[in-house]
């Protein structure tokens, strides 16, 4: 048990799907997981663990913003020994090329947050993907398009000059302007 997640050790799977909204986590658990059981509801943040196609999966909300996802992801990795967190849900975009139900295959991510630096000692401003892209849950496959090699940014303020410049730079750029 951690400060913000009341699940007992062993109640959180090694793979966690993490939407921002607690009600989205509940919806996913109720509609996609077999034998889903509620393992956390501290502060109204729901975490459910169940089976998807025979594999144990936990789905739990991250809340909104850097501080919230920072707290939950840190505790999942350090207190519950989670191996993989997959962020699922909605996002804004700077392009009209993306459509509802598109899935982003993230090649590089940039952030103005210092979370990675202070939580994990990561000094890089631009991070490459951390593993093989896969889709665990997809109800509407026919409506989804796979977007290859997308760059993403995350910021506490949606429009910032630094992030907009990053999205326009060549793909081999390794530092923010």
Beta strands, then each sheet from edge to edge (+ up, - down):
strand 1: 15-18
strand 2: 34-40
strand 3: 47-52
strand 4: 55-60
strand 5: 84-87
strand 6: 103-111
strand 7: 126-128
strand 8: 146-154
sheet 1: 2+ 3- 4+ 1+ 5+
sheet 2: 7+ 6- 8-
end
